[in-house]
Amino acid sequence: MDDKCAVVITGASSGIGRACSLFLDQRGYRVFAGVRTFSAAEKLKTEASSRLAPIMLDITDTAQIRRAVQEIKTKLGISGRLVGLINNAGIILSGPLEFFPLERLREQLHVNVIGPIAITQAFLPLIRDGKGRIINMGSASGLFAPPFLGPYAASKFAMEAWTDALRRELRPEGIPVSLIESGAIETPIWDKSQAIANFLESELPDHGKTLYANALAIGRKQIENLRRRAASPLVVAKVIHKALISHNPKPRYLVGMDAHAQAFISRWVPARLVDDVIAKLLFRD
Ligand SMILES: NC(=O)c1ccc[n+]([C@@H]2O[C@H](COP(=O)([O-])OP(=O)(O)OC[C@H]3O[C@@H](n4cnc5c(N)ncnc54)[C@H](OP(=O)(O)O)[C@@H]3O)[C@@H](O)[C@H]2O)c1
């Protein structure tokens, strides 16, 4: 890969975005790594080659998106090509939908749905010029919605939909669009989302606690079990790389046994049966 081939990766400060940035940097790409703080930019620079350029990019900030596009356009010059946009940045907000604060729901959808669409709109001209492609970081939660993960699952189901629509809109131009549907990956997102979930649970009204506290505690244990089997972010970085170099990239890449299981359940197991099993697991006395 020559260093005229550039990629933009959002949410590169940690987890999958960081692993992907370093992996593609090692393979010779010119990586524009979206971060939100100077300390994250400095840290990433110490871990990568001099090719990697951190870019200040909060995907909910319109002015920052505009500046990032200009900056990257200038840095690409006339010979550089943007060959990939990787919409990776995301957050997980969770809790019982009955009491879920609507401003938090807006935040979830802003970061995980509107933000990546805004980024895609802004970078599409450069992707088109560079004969590049778009890779969206979906999730197994875009296929199967467990209780209490409604806000996050809604955002990733939405990503399934708009990725399909975009892929079909760009097909005539030959711009591939792929979705990564990953299962559990060991990243800081688990601790961040648990901290927010704990806070939101503490804010539940008393009757909310009566209704849901037991099930939430059981759910927490199940999440801990799932996390114990979580894969390394490098596994996802390698799949993203595959989607980036494939001559015939797939619309979807399922990553991990747990993602395959959730895809199978959502497709083949009757919803009533799934609901019964979940109710027995979570809402037992
Ligand atoms: N970990 C998993 O098990 C898993 C499984 C399936 C899918 N995913 C998806 O993978 C993606 C990356 O998650 P991760 O697990 O690597 O989590 P992570 O380590 O928490 O990384 C999330 C990244 O998103 C960034 N971010 C958050 N809000 C942003 C905003 N408004 N603008 C720009 N960047 C923002 C964070 O930046 P700051 O450091 O500045 O907050 C961070 O760099 C997410 O879309 C997630 O839904 C994760």
The ligand as a Gaussian input file, in Angstrom:
#p B3LYP/6-31G(d) Opt

LIG

0 1
 N      -16.696000      -3.324000      22.111000
 C      -17.653000      -4.092000      21.625000
 O      -17.970000      -5.160000      22.181000
 C      -18.359000      -3.681000      20.362000
 C      -19.125000      -4.653000      19.696000
 C      -19.808000      -4.296000      18.533000
 C      -19.708000      -3.008000      18.049000
 N      -18.956000      -2.084000      18.714000
 C      -18.892000      -0.739000      18.142000
 O      -17.545000      -0.403000      17.885000
 C      -17.387000       1.005000      17.888000
 C      -16.177000       1.356000      18.724000
 O      -16.417000       0.976000      20.053000
 P      -15.291000       0.451000      21.042000
 O      -15.794000      -0.802000      21.616000
 O      -13.952000       0.501000      20.415000
 O      -15.441000       1.541000      22.194000
 P      -14.475000       2.673000      22.788000
 O      -13.140000       2.115000      23.105000
 O      -15.265000       3.308000      23.863000
 O      -14.314000       3.667000      21.559000
 C      -15.321000       4.537000      21.173000
 C      -14.692000       5.666000      20.399000
 O      -15.748000       6.521000      19.948000
 C      -15.382000       7.853000      20.275000
 N      -16.520000       8.746000      20.403000
 C      -17.548000       8.737000      21.273000
 N      -18.361000       9.760000      21.060000
 C      -17.864000      10.450000      20.005000
 C      -18.246000      11.617000      19.300000
 N      -19.330000      12.325000      19.623000
 N      -17.454000      12.028000      18.257000
 C      -16.355000      11.337000      17.908000
 N      -15.918000      10.250000      18.560000
 C      -16.665000       9.808000      19.586000
 C      -14.601000       7.739000      21.564000
 O      -13.840000       8.916000      21.755000
 P      -13.490000       9.518000      23.211000
 O      -12.358000       8.671000      23.739000
 O      -13.096000      10.915000      22.919000
 O      -14.751000       9.409000      24.039000
 C      -13.755000       6.507000      21.251000
 O      -12.640000       6.869000      20.479000
 C      -18.709000       1.576000      18.400000
 O      -19.467000       2.041000      17.302000
 C      -19.382000       0.368000      19.049000
 O      -20.785000       0.474000      19.023000
 C      -18.284000      -2.394000      19.845000

